[in-house]
Structure formats: structure tokens, C-alpha cells
Amino acid sequence: MSNYEFYRVEKKPPVAWVYLNRPEKKNALNPPAWKEPIPIFDDLDKDPEIRVVVLSGKGPCFSSGIDLFGMMPEMPELMDNEQKGGTKWKFIPKLLQMQEGINCIQRCKKPVIAAIHGYCIGGALDMVTACDIRICAEDAVFSLKEAAVGFVADMGVLQRIPLIVGQGIARELAYTAKQFDAKRAKEILLVNEVYQTYEALIAAAEKMALAISENSPLAVQASKDVLNFGIGNTIEDSLKYVAAISSNIIPSNDLMEAVAAFTEKRKPTFSGE
């Protein structure tokens, strides 16, 4: 188990559990919340024993969103009324660095499952839309909140959520900043499934993670890579890309193991090699 300032990481191979761990503040996203995912997901990416990551929150909710007051010391530009060119020039790289705290989740070669309960507001929604799969408990409450507090959502949700729920729904959520429940989240395909309790949610996340981990790591990770490449590229370009990826990973020990297991009528045991 690794304890960061904001996160708690528990490696239980083949699954790693990454918890937002500031429950006394409803996991509000302070500076470490944006910085620590970079080393965390880099480590999980490189760990051969980890095949799937589950991202969840400790305490009453996944996250109530950005801790605006907590961010002030590192981002005084937020409240600078003059907003001169020099101020903005300093602010842009800070935003880009914060974005990296979300981008690293999508870049991680291992599939990431978001297990959401309670609030998933603002910046938290940015975070879960960077995950591969989202599931939630019945008490989950979502909001693309930024327009209600005078911000444009700038951590990736406006780029990612239209790919999940479609342009019309995405624009409705962004413009109204309204809260919506787990039932609506499933209707719009933001989440794959809804579970009655937090305990049932975590059990389902583990079951899904273990099911993924039983498949060839090479094939699963290559699938994520190809799916990520397909975002923003044409079908023709994506087909050429997947042809290159496929030719690079075939043949593999995993493929030979799959053939042997089929012949011997047993379940395959994949090594990821």
C-alpha cells in the first residue's frame, strides 16, 4: 500500500486500487490531487503484475470537485482582477500541468475502471471521463458544474464526454450545469451499470477487473491503444494503425497459450509476453 498526500494506492495483483483519500473534505481536488496521478499511473503502467486499475473514492463520495480555495495559493492568477498578459502567460502552463493529471489516466496502458458513489462534480467528472469504463452506485450525483461558477471546464471533460454521451447531451450538461442522478447517467451511457450500494459497486468493480485481467494483457492493452488512437482520427487511419499494432504483437506467447488451451480444453493462463 502506498499513501500519497491525496491518494491511497493498494496493489492487489492483478488489480490496483487507487482511492481519492481526503474524505473529511469530500475528496475535494486540491493541488496534490492534480499532481500525484502522474507518478501513480506511471508506476502502475510499468508494473507487470498490475493488469487493471480501479479508481474510487474513500468516505462519503467520489469527489465534490475542485477545492477552489485550496488551489488559490498555487494559482493566485484566478483572483487577479487586472489579468494582464504576464498574468495569463503564467497561468496557461499551470492549467496544462493540471490537465496532465487527468491525461495520464487515459494514457495508462492498463484499463482503468471508475467506481463512483455520491458526488462526482466538476473536476471529478473530468477525471472519470478519462477512465475506460465507469460504473456507479445508486446514490451517485453528477454535474458538469463549471458554468454555474463562472468557469469553462478546462480539464478535458468537454473533449471526452461528447464521445461518451454524444454532442447534444454533452452540450445540455455543460450549458445547464444541472445535477443528474445515477439512473440518468446510465440512460445517457455515461455509466455502464448502477449498483444498489457502495459495497455492491466495489464488488462489481473487482469482478470486472478480474475478468479483464484473465485475458491476454497484450491484447487488452493493444485494444486500449487502438481505441485511444481512433479518437480524432479517421477510420482509414485507424485501420492502418491497428494493422501495424496487430503485426507487431503477433505472434506472441499469449497467442500460443490461447491455441494450446483451446486444444487441451482448458482455461488459458496468459503471461503478457
C-alpha angles and dihedrals in degrees: 000000000000122000117204122179094264105012136054116208121198118184112204101163128259086023130050120201117210113190128191096229113192097097096158088065095039088255091291109184110252126170097287090052089067098038104043099059089069096065092032096056092038089057093046090047091057098041108100092199093061116079102162135025127210117201117200143143133253119224128013099342149003092254139319090215135251119359095226096184091045090055094051098087091056096036108038087155088079091075100032103122094195095056095189122183093264091054093052091045089059093044099055097065090048090056091047090051091051089051088057088062087065100033092059089065092058092042094052107111091219118081112256121211118198112212105194131192131165117352121013100172136163110320090020089063089052087055099050094045087061089059123092097233134016128202127168148189123250091256093060116128121191134192136169084213107171100097090058092060100040101264136112110229101253106168098083107278093111089054097044108033096063087060089056105038103015132252099282096053092040091054092047091053093046097046099042097037085204125161119245133187136236094268091056091044089059093044091057092043094244087128128031097214143002124222128199099234141018090250092054089047094054091045090051092048090052092047091051093045092051091048090054092045091058091065126080108290089211092055095042094048093043089051090054090048092051093045091051091048090052091063106098095000130100122257089246093054091044092051091053089048095050090048089056093046092047093050090049097054098039123118102033139157087249091058092048090048091051091052092046092048091050091050092047093042095236138118113273122242109210124206099188091239 
